[in-house]
Structures are given as structure tokens and as C-alpha cells.
Amino acid sequence: MRVFSILLTSTLAACAPAKTLEGSVTPLLDLSYERAEAQASRTDVSVRFLRPQGEGEDTILKVSARLEGVSLEPGVPISLGQRVGGPEGPLRGTVSRSVLEEPVRAFPELIRGELVFDGYLDTGKTVTGRLNVTFANGTDVYSGRTTFGRFEATVP
């Protein structure tokens, strides 16, 4: 019976959808994760893709957006490549990474992208969503590359 239980567990795990982001960044970075977490405040919203690392966890990728001038509504895309407060203002969206034994990484500016949550970010709930980003051309190794994917995130 124990062998059957192990085989069943292995089979079910093999059928589970992979939790990974895709895009042209993936040949350079492993963007697989164990869980995602979404958070919102009056000024910002973010989704973090996490993987256990020893006693803590790595933030494989974090996509953040300033909410100035937009409302956080289910199904409504947040334009990450938009400038806040006019053409000279900061970008609405940012992408970063914080992994053990790597420097905290800020990626190049975004030229376009969207972050969409399919539901409200209610504490203790799960929300699905999607994201896509394209980094600006330049000299950074990630310049001109993309990342995208659907996710299911918990809201702490």
C-alpha cells in the first residue's frame, strides 16, 4: 500500500502544472517558483514569485506598479510601461529580483507591459492574474527581453 501511495503522489505531482514564467529572459534565469504572493496598498501593488531557500525564500521575480492615477479593479490591465505624472515622471512598473548569493537586481526600464488581477486582493484569499513585460533596449543583459505568464497568488 505504501508503494502505491508513493506512486500515486509522484503521478499527481507530474500532472501538476509547472509554476514558471516564460519569455526570452528564461534562457538567462530560471523563473520557476513554488508560490506567488500579491499585495496592494493605497499607492502600490505587486506580485512576487517565491521559491524556498534554506530557512528563507528567494524572490525569483517581483513585478510592482504605482497606482497613482489608476484604480485597482478586477480584469482591468495596469499599464506598466506608462509614466506617472507626465512624460518626465517615473515608470508605473518595475521588475526586480532578490535571490540568495546574488546582488539584488533591478531590471532595465519597461517599454511596455501589463499586470492584471482577475479578482480583488482580499486578505487571506487567492487571486489569479497575468503579466507581461518587455524591457527597453540597451546594454543590460536583459535589455529587449520579455517575461510573461499567468499566476495564482495568495494575498497575505
Short mmCIF file of the C-alpha atoms (twelve columns), coordinates in Angstrom:
data_MODEL
# 
_entry.id   MODEL 
# 
loop_
_atom_site.group_PDB 
_atom_site.id 
_atom_site.type_symbol 
_atom_site.label_atom_id 
_atom_site.label_alt_id 
_atom_site.label_comp_id 
_atom_site.label_asym_id 
_atom_site.label_seq_id 
_atom_site.Cartn_x 
_atom_site.Cartn_y 
_atom_site.Cartn_z 
_atom_site.pdbx_PDB_model_num 
ATOM 1   C CA . MET A 1   0.000   0.000  0.000   1 
ATOM 2   C CA . ARG A 2   2.875   2.374  0.785   1 
ATOM 3   C CA . VAL A 3   4.392   1.857  -2.675  1 
ATOM 4   C CA . PHE A 4   1.007   2.612  -4.280  1 
ATOM 5   C CA . SER A 5   0.749   5.820  -2.238  1 
ATOM 6   C CA . ILE A 6   4.213   6.944  -3.357  1 
ATOM 7   C CA . LEU A 7   3.439   6.137  -6.994  1 
ATOM 8   C CA . LEU A 8   0.118   7.987  -6.835  1 
ATOM 9   C CA . THR A 9   1.744   11.039 -5.256  1 
ATOM 10  C CA . SER A 10  4.513   11.028 -7.900  1 
ATOM 11  C CA . THR A 11  1.984   10.699 -10.714 1 
ATOM 12  C CA . LEU A 12  -0.152  13.558 -9.386  1 
ATOM 13  C CA . ALA A 13  2.884   15.779 -8.921  1 
ATOM 14  C CA . ALA A 14  3.948   15.087 -12.504 1 
ATOM 15  C CA . CYS A 15  0.494   16.180 -13.732 1 
ATOM 16  C CA . ALA A 16  0.501   19.426 -11.759 1 
ATOM 17  C CA . PRO A 17  1.044   22.472 -13.969 1 
ATOM 18  C CA . ALA A 18  4.545   23.898 -13.814 1 
ATOM 19  C CA . LYS A 19  4.797   27.153 -11.929 1 
ATOM 20  C CA . THR A 20  7.089   29.149 -14.126 1 
ATOM 21  C CA . LEU A 21  7.173   32.390 -16.034 1 
ATOM 22  C CA . GLU A 22  8.112   32.355 -19.701 1 
ATOM 23  C CA . GLY A 23  9.754   34.683 -22.191 1 
ATOM 24  C CA . SER A 24  13.147  35.489 -23.635 1 
ATOM 25  C CA . VAL A 25  14.579  36.059 -20.133 1 
ATOM 26  C CA . THR A 26  14.268  32.310 -19.334 1 
ATOM 27  C CA . PRO A 27  17.474  31.179 -21.098 1 
ATOM 28  C CA . LEU A 28  19.324  33.510 -18.697 1 
ATOM 29  C CA . LEU A 29  17.307  32.981 -15.488 1 
ATOM 30  C CA . ASP A 30  15.357  30.089 -14.007 1 
ATOM 31  C CA . LEU A 31  11.916  31.637 -13.473 1 
ATOM 32  C CA . SER A 32  10.302  28.591 -11.864 1 
ATOM 33  C CA . TYR A 33  8.700   29.274 -8.491  1 
ATOM 34  C CA . GLU A 34  6.823   27.454 -5.744  1 
ATOM 35  C CA . ARG A 35  4.229   30.081 -4.852  1 
ATOM 36  C CA . ALA A 36  3.199   33.621 -5.656  1 
ATOM 37  C CA . GLU A 37  2.091   36.382 -3.303  1 
ATOM 38  C CA . ALA A 38  0.147   39.537 -4.228  1 
ATOM 39  C CA . GLN A 39  -0.022  42.686 -2.098  1 
ATOM 40  C CA . ALA A 40  -1.635  46.076 -2.506  1 
ATOM 41  C CA . SER A 41  -1.569  49.338 -0.622  1 
ATOM 42  C CA . ARG A 42  -3.107  52.697 -1.450  1 
ATOM 43  C CA . THR A 43  -0.064  53.589 -3.561  1 
ATOM 44  C CA . ASP A 44  1.359   50.323 -4.954  1 
ATOM 45  C CA . VAL A 45  0.501   46.780 -5.997  1 
ATOM 46  C CA . SER A 46  2.905   43.890 -6.533  1 
ATOM 47  C CA . VAL A 47  3.144   40.200 -7.216  1 
ATOM 48  C CA . ARG A 48  6.166   38.237 -6.021  1 
ATOM 49  C CA . PHE A 49  7.174   34.804 -7.297  1 
ATOM 50  C CA . LEU A 50  8.834   32.870 -4.478  1 
ATOM 51  C CA . ARG A 51  10.955  29.749 -4.035  1 
ATOM 52  C CA . PRO A 52  12.206  28.306 -0.702  1 
ATOM 53  C CA . GLN A 53  15.888  28.839 0.048   1 
ATOM 54  C CA . GLY A 54  17.185  27.303 3.267   1 
ATOM 55  C CA . GLU A 55  15.359  28.926 6.180   1 
ATOM 56  C CA . GLY A 56  14.007  31.732 3.998   1 
ATOM 57  C CA . GLU A 57  12.888  32.242 0.439   1 
ATOM 58  C CA . ASP A 58  14.113  33.752 -2.793  1 
ATOM 59  C CA . THR A 59  12.090  36.316 -4.709  1 
ATOM 60  C CA . ILE A 60  12.579  34.921 -8.194  1 
ATOM 61  C CA . LEU A 61  10.805  37.935 -9.688  1 
ATOM 62  C CA . LYS A 62  8.771   40.829 -8.322  1 
ATOM 63  C CA . VAL A 63  6.572   42.976 -10.539 1 
ATOM 64  C CA . SER A 64  5.381   46.219 -8.921  1 
ATOM 65  C CA . ALA A 65  3.132   49.027 -10.113 1 
ATOM 66  C CA . ARG A 66  2.406   52.513 -8.791  1 
ATOM 67  C CA . LEU A 67  -1.335  53.082 -8.510  1 
ATOM 68  C CA . GLU A 68  -1.233  56.877 -8.928  1 
ATOM 69  C CA . GLY A 69  -3.950  57.825 -11.421 1 
ATOM 70  C CA . VAL A 70  -5.371  54.306 -11.823 1 
ATOM 71  C CA . SER A 71  -7.705  52.133 -9.802  1 
ATOM 72  C CA . LEU A 72  -7.058  48.500 -8.968  1 
ATOM 73  C CA . GLU A 73  -10.077 46.687 -10.427 1 
ATOM 74  C CA . PRO A 74  -10.503 43.016 -11.396 1 
ATOM 75  C CA . GLY A 75  -9.800  42.375 -15.066 1 
ATOM 76  C CA . VAL A 76  -8.518  45.916 -15.725 1 
ATOM 77  C CA . PRO A 77  -4.915  45.934 -17.022 1 
ATOM 78  C CA . ILE A 78  -2.382  48.185 -15.305 1 
ATOM 79  C CA . SER A 79  -0.055  49.615 -17.958 1 
ATOM 80  C CA . LEU A 80  3.445   49.042 -16.566 1 
ATOM 81  C CA . GLY A 81  5.281   50.988 -19.292 1 
ATOM 82  C CA . GLN A 82  3.325   54.191 -18.645 1 
ATOM 83  C CA . ARG A 83  4.965   57.206 -17.000 1 
ATOM 84  C CA . VAL A 84  3.315   58.562 -13.855 1 
ATOM 85  C CA . GLY A 85  2.751   62.315 -13.638 1 
ATOM 86  C CA . GLY A 86  3.735   63.160 -17.210 1 
ATOM 87  C CA . PRO A 87  6.461   62.334 -19.726 1 
ATOM 88  C CA . GLU A 88  9.322   63.014 -17.293 1 
ATOM 89  C CA . GLY A 89  7.773   61.088 -14.394 1 
ATOM 90  C CA . PRO A 90  8.818   57.651 -13.138 1 
ATOM 91  C CA . LEU A 91  7.591   54.496 -14.822 1 
ATOM 92  C CA . ARG A 92  4.484   52.931 -13.341 1 
ATOM 93  C CA . GLY A 93  6.007   49.451 -13.356 1 
ATOM 94  C CA . THR A 94  9.261   47.952 -12.108 1 
ATOM 95  C CA . VAL A 95  10.716  44.462 -12.066 1 
ATOM 96  C CA . SER A 96  13.262  43.223 -9.538  1 
ATOM 97  C CA . ARG A 97  14.811  40.024 -8.188  1 
ATOM 98  C CA . SER A 98  16.254  39.129 -4.789  1 
ATOM 99  C CA . VAL A 99  17.989  35.748 -4.627  1 
ATOM 100 C CA . LEU A 100 20.478  34.433 -2.063  1 
ATOM 101 C CA . GLU A 101 24.107  34.843 -3.155  1 
ATOM 102 C CA . GLU A 102 23.161  37.268 -5.949  1 
ATOM 103 C CA . PRO A 103 23.040  41.033 -5.715  1 
ATOM 104 C CA . VAL A 104 19.508  42.441 -5.577  1 
ATOM 105 C CA . ARG A 105 18.721  43.064 -9.215  1 
ATOM 106 C CA . ALA A 106 16.704  45.871 -10.750 1 
ATOM 107 C CA . PHE A 107 15.908  45.105 -14.359 1 
ATOM 108 C CA . PRO A 108 16.014  47.625 -17.232 1 
ATOM 109 C CA . GLU A 109 13.125  50.060 -17.660 1 
ATOM 110 C CA . LEU A 110 9.978   48.676 -19.232 1 
ATOM 111 C CA . ILE A 111 8.864   49.852 -22.645 1 
ATOM 112 C CA . ARG A 112 5.545   48.065 -22.266 1 
ATOM 113 C CA . GLY A 113 3.743   45.594 -20.101 1 
ATOM 114 C CA . GLU A 114 0.576   44.817 -18.216 1 
ATOM 115 C CA . LEU A 115 -0.347  43.429 -14.835 1 
ATOM 116 C CA . VAL A 116 -3.905  42.149 -14.444 1 
ATOM 117 C CA . PHE A 117 -5.615  40.626 -11.420 1 
ATOM 118 C CA . ASP A 118 -8.795  38.646 -12.128 1 
ATOM 119 C CA . GLY A 119 -10.278 39.416 -8.696  1 
ATOM 120 C CA . TYR A 120 -9.926  41.691 -5.693  1 
ATOM 121 C CA . LEU A 121 -6.859  41.366 -3.485  1 
ATOM 122 C CA . ASP A 122 -8.719  40.411 -0.305  1 
ATOM 123 C CA . THR A 123 -6.576  39.377 2.671   1 
ATOM 124 C CA . GLY A 124 -6.416  35.612 3.124   1 
ATOM 125 C CA . LYS A 125 -7.754  34.878 -0.363  1 
ATOM 126 C CA . THR A 126 -6.233  33.619 -3.595  1 
ATOM 127 C CA . VAL A 127 -6.322  35.637 -6.809  1 
ATOM 128 C CA . THR A 128 -5.409  34.683 -10.359 1 
ATOM 129 C CA . GLY A 129 -3.885  37.029 -12.880 1 
ATOM 130 C CA . ARG A 130 -1.443  37.535 -15.693 1 
ATOM 131 C CA . LEU A 131 1.543   39.673 -16.510 1 
ATOM 132 C CA . ASN A 132 3.714   40.519 -19.467 1 
ATOM 133 C CA . VAL A 133 6.673   42.848 -19.664 1 
ATOM 134 C CA . THR A 134 9.133   43.947 -22.335 1 
ATOM 135 C CA . PHE A 135 12.365  45.571 -21.207 1 
ATOM 136 C CA . ALA A 136 13.796  48.583 -23.039 1 
ATOM 137 C CA . ASN A 137 16.714  48.095 -25.414 1 
ATOM 138 C CA . GLY A 138 20.110  48.957 -24.004 1 
ATOM 139 C CA . THR A 139 23.347  47.430 -22.764 1 
ATOM 140 C CA . ASP A 140 21.964  45.338 -19.859 1 
ATOM 141 C CA . VAL A 141 21.904  41.584 -20.466 1 
ATOM 142 C CA . TYR A 142 18.078  41.663 -20.080 1 
ATOM 143 C CA . SER A 143 17.563  44.617 -22.456 1 
ATOM 144 C CA . GLY A 144 14.917  43.971 -25.114 1 
ATOM 145 C CA . ARG A 145 13.838  40.715 -23.468 1 
ATOM 146 C CA . THR A 146 10.384  39.632 -22.287 1 
ATOM 147 C CA . THR A 147 8.710   37.839 -19.413 1 
ATOM 148 C CA . PHE A 148 5.097   36.729 -19.240 1 
ATOM 149 C CA . GLY A 149 2.753   34.245 -17.621 1 
ATOM 150 C CA . ARG A 150 -0.439  33.511 -15.729 1 
ATOM 151 C CA . PHE A 151 -0.321  33.090 -11.960 1 
ATOM 152 C CA . GLU A 152 -2.315  32.230 -8.870  1 
ATOM 153 C CA . ALA A 153 -1.240  34.252 -5.850  1 
ATOM 154 C CA . THR A 154 -2.155  34.298 -2.185  1 
ATOM 155 C CA . VAL A 155 -2.908  37.615 -0.523  1 
ATOM 156 C CA . PRO A 156 -1.369  37.701 2.984   1 
# 
